[in-house]
Amino acid sequence: MSAAARPVVVHAQAVAGLGDDAIPLPKGSKRFLISGLWNDWDAVSTASTTGGPNRRPLFGALATSQAGVAIFPQLVAAEAGLRTLTGQASFALSLGALDAAGEVRQSVAPLGLSVGVSRRLSLRLLVPYVESRDVSELLLNRVGSTANVGMNPAYTASTGATARSTNGAVLSQLDRAQTQLTAEITRCASTTASGCDAIRANRAAAQALLARAGATRAAIASVYGDAKSGGAPVVPIDNGTAHAAVRTTIATLRTDFAAFGVTNIAEGAAPAGATTIYGPGGIARIVRDTAWKLGYDRLGNTRRAGIGDIDLTASYLLYDSFDGNQVRRLLTPQRGIRTMLTAGWRFGTAGADRTGDAFDVPIGEGANALLVRSTTDLVLTRSFWTSATVRAVKPLSDQIAIALPLRNEANVFDAFTVGDATRALGTRLELEVAPRLSIGQFFGISAAYLVRQWGADRYEGSGAPASDSERRSYEMPSRTMHAAAFGATFSTLASYVRGRSRFPAEVIYSHTLPISGSGATVPWATSDRLELRVYTGFPRR
C-alpha cells in the first residue's frame, strides 16, 4: 500500500487531562466517577512580619524551650503567686521544653454520576467519603531536666490527703501568727501594757510583717492549696531552687514573728512540693486533668471519617465550535473553542469542627454553598489544547457549636467553654489554567497552574461576656495559595468511537504541590489524585 493510500490517523483531543474542561457529555450517556484523593501536609504558610510568605512546621507556634504562661495562660496567677513566695520578681515557671510537630493526612473518595440530559445540558452528583487524621507530636520536657514545676500533689490520689494536710498546717500556723501579732499590736497600744518593747520600738515593721504574712498566706493557698483543696495544677519541684526559696520566705517570716514574741510558725514549715514532673506524655494528661480546666476529650492523633459535603450541579454548553459532537471532537483535527457554565448547590453534610479537640481535622466545611464554574477550552492543534477555569464557592451563614474563646494554633491550652457562633465563611475563588497534550490516541500529559483564594471567615460567638470582644468575635483574614499540578491520562474514548475498544473509559493521575502562600494560615498541602471515569451510551462513528 502506498503512503498516499494509507488511512490518516488523527488524534484531535483524544485524551482529556487533569482538572475541569468544557467537554459536554453526550445526550443519554452517563459517566461514573470513582476517584481517590490524598492530601498531606506537615507545614503551613503564613504572612511573615515583613509581609512576605513564611513557611513553618505545623504546630510550630507551640514549640518552646520553656513551656510557661505563654502556652498555658491558666498558670498566670500561679506564676504571680510564686514570684511573691520566692521573692523573685522575674521568676518564670516552666514545665520544661515543648517539642511540637504535626502532620495531617486526608483521604477522599469522591463517587460521582453525570447524566447527559441534552446535547448541551448535563447534571452531576458528587458524593465524597472522607477520612482525615492528624498525626501530632507534643512532647513535654523530653530530657527531663528543664522544668522547675511539677504536678501539684494535692490533686494526686495517692498523695492528695497528705499534701492538703501539710498545706493546711502551714496556713494555720500563719493564721495563728497573724492573729497573735494583731492582738499584741492592739494590746501594746495601751501605755500601761507591759512586754511591748519590740512592738513600740518598730510598730511600722510589725504592721508590714502582717502584710507580708497575709500576702504569703494568700499565695500559698492560691498556688499549693489548703487543707480542703488543691491550688494551681503545678507547684515548684520539692527539691528545686524555687521550692527552696519558698522555704526561705516562710523561715524569714518565722524569724521576724519571733522577734515580736510570736512563735506559732514551726521550724522548717513549708507546703507540699511536687515530687512528679510532667514527662514526654504529659500533654495527654494535662488536657484531661480537671485541675487544668481544659475539658478536651483528647488532643491530637484523632481520626474522622464519613460523608463530606455533597455537590449537585448542572452544566450548560454555551458555545462549541464542534457543535457538541463527540465523534467530531475526538477524530477531527481542527482548531476550535468551547465554553461551559456550571452552577449548583453544595449540601453541608459534613458537619463542623469537634469542639473537644483543638487539632480536629474536619471532613468538610459543613456549610451549604452556591457553586459557580466557567470553563473555556481552546483547541490549538490536533494534539495540543488548553482549558481555563474560574470557580467560585459562596458559603451561606450558619450557626455552629464552637469553643469560646475562638481558638487558633497558639491558644489551644486556654481554658474554654462551648457556645454557639454565627459563622460566615468567605467566598472561595479559584483560577486554573491547564495545558494538555495528547500522545497518540490513548495517552496524554497535562499540567495546571492554580491560584486559590479564601475570603475572610467571620465568627460571632454567643455565651460569653458581651464586654469580652476577643471571646465573642473572630475573623480569619483572607489567604491565597499558588500551586502547580502535573498529570497523565490513559483514555479509550477515541479508540471506542472508532470501534476498536470495548469500553469507553479514562484513567487520570495528577499530583499537585504548593508554590507559595500569603495572608492567613494556609496548609502547605500536596495532593495526589487518581480518577477512573467509565461511560455508558457514548456514541460511536
C-alpha positions, 0 to 999 in steps of 0.5 A: 500500500502506498503512503498516499493510500494509507488511512490518516490517523488523527488524534484531535483531543483524544485524551482529556487531562487533569482538572475541569474542561468544557467537554459536554457529555453526550445526550443519554450517556452517563459517566461514573466517577470513582476517584481517590484523593490524598492530601498531606501536609506537615507545614503551613504558610503564613504572612511573615512580619515583613509581609512576605510568605513564611513557611513553618512546621505545623504546630510550630507556634507551640514549640518552646524551650520553656513551656510557661504562661505563654502556652498555658495562660491558666498558670498566670496567677500561679506564676504571680503567686510564686514570684511573691513566695520566692521573692523573685520578681522575674521568676518564670515557671516552666514545665520544661521544653515543648517539642511540637510537630504535626502532620495531617493526612486526608483521604477522599473518595469522591463517587460521582454520576453525570447524566447527559440530559441534552446535547448541551445540558448535563447534571452531576452528583458528587458524593465524597467519603472522607477520612482525615487524621492528624498525626501530632507530636507534643512532647513535654520536657523530653530530657527531663531536666528543664522544668522547675514545676511539677504536678501539684500533689494535692490533686494526686490520689495517692498523695492528695490527703497528705499534701492538703494536710501539710498545706493546711498546717502551714496556713494555720500556723500563719493564721495563728501568727497573724492573729497573735501579732494583731492582738499584741499590736492592739494590746501594746497600744495601751501605755500601761501594757507591759512586754511591748518593747519590740512592738513600740520600738518598730510598730511600722515593721510589725504592721508590714510583717502582717502584710507580708504574712497575709500576702504569703498566706494568700499565695500559698493557698492560691498556688499549693492549696489548703487543707480542703483543696488543691491550688494551681495544677503545678507547684515548684519541684520539692527539691528545686531552687524555687521550692527552696526559696519558698522555704526561705520566705516562710523561715524569714517570716518565722524569724521576724514573728519571733522577734515580736514574741510570736512563735506559732510558725514551726521550724522548717514549715513549708507546703507540699512540693511536687515530687512528679514532673510532667514527662514526654506524655504529659500533654495527654494528661494535662488536657484531661486533668480537671485541675487544668480546666481544659475539658478536651476529650483528647488532643491530637492523633484523632481520626474522622471519617464519613460523608463530606459535603455533597455537590449537585450541579448542572452544566450548560454548553454555551458555545462549541465550535464542534457543535457538541459532537463527540465523534467530531471532537475526538477524530477531527483535527481542527482548531476550535473553542468551547465554553461551559457554565456550571452552577449548583448547590453544595449540601453541608453534610459534613458537619463542623469542627469537634469542639473537644479537640483543638487539632480536629481535622474536619471532613468538610466545611459543613456549610451549604454553598452556591457553586459557580464554574466557567470553563473555556477550552481552546483547541490549538492543534490536533494534539495540543489544547488548553482549558481555563477555569474560574470557580467560585464557592459562596458559603451561606451563614450558619450557626455552629457549636464552637469553643469560646474563646475562638481558638487558633494554633497558639491558644489551644491550652486556654481554658474554654467553654462551648457556645454557639457562633454565627459563622460566615465563611468567605467566598472561595475563588479559584483560577486554573489554567491547564495545558494538555497534550495528547500522545497518540490516541490513548495517552496524554500529559497535562499540567495546571497552574492554580491560584486559590483564594479564601475570603475572610471567615467571620465568627460571632460567638454567643455565651460569653461576656458581651464586654469580652470582644476577643471571646465573642468575635473572630475573623480569619483574614483572607489567604491565597495559595499558588500551586502547580499540578502535573498529570497523565491520562490513559483514555479509550474514548477515541479508540471506542468511537472508532470501534476498536475498544470495548469500553469507553473509559479514562484513567487520570493521575495528577499530583499537585504541590504548593508554590507559595502562600500569603495572608492567613494560615494556609496548609502547605498541602500536596495532593495526589489524585487518581480518577477512573471515569467509565461511560455508558451510551457514548456514541460511536462513528 
